[in-house]
Amino acid sequence: MQGNGQIIWRNGTRQPASFSFRTSRTAKDMCSGHLVANLSRADPLQFAFPIHLIQDDGDVVDLVIMGHRDDGAAFIGHLASPTHEQARNGSGIEDTRHDNRL
């Protein structure tokens, strides 16, 4: 599958992106692929946390970045079910911030 959408970073900001991914043969809700976006100004720490990709059709993919460059990133992901999660309008995204204090 390929198309356009928006990355939603951990801090809630959005960024346009194009993507291409394929689903797993054994786990239909898992995928792997590549996104194209200008990542040159992204804080590298952002890649240590899950990222949401909202496709233009409204479907959501929760991403874990496996490798990145200034112009894109490779990822593995989980295809989120919109019927089982809150509407992904920016404010309805579940909080992915972690308290890293020991």
Phi, psi and omega in degrees: 000144177215157180171202181236159179184206180224138171274137172245112182285168181306323181276003177095351179288152181249150179214132178296147179204153169255154183215161174211127178208164175230148180278158179289147176287330185260330179235100188295343178266004178252154181210168172217149182181203186219141172241150180245121179197160176281101182256010185297334181256002181286137176293124181305334178297331179301331183284352180276353183240156177301146180234143178261139173242118176259118179284157181303334179276001177098346178292150184242138173236125175270122189251147165239121184282128180263333179191148182215157174226181180296335185252005178167187184206151171265144183215163162244153185209170177239125179282110183281144179269115182296339180283343182251004182228163178296157176301137184266074181256016182102302180278341182271002181285134179300142182292124181253008179288145182238144175271109186266013178287145177270000000 
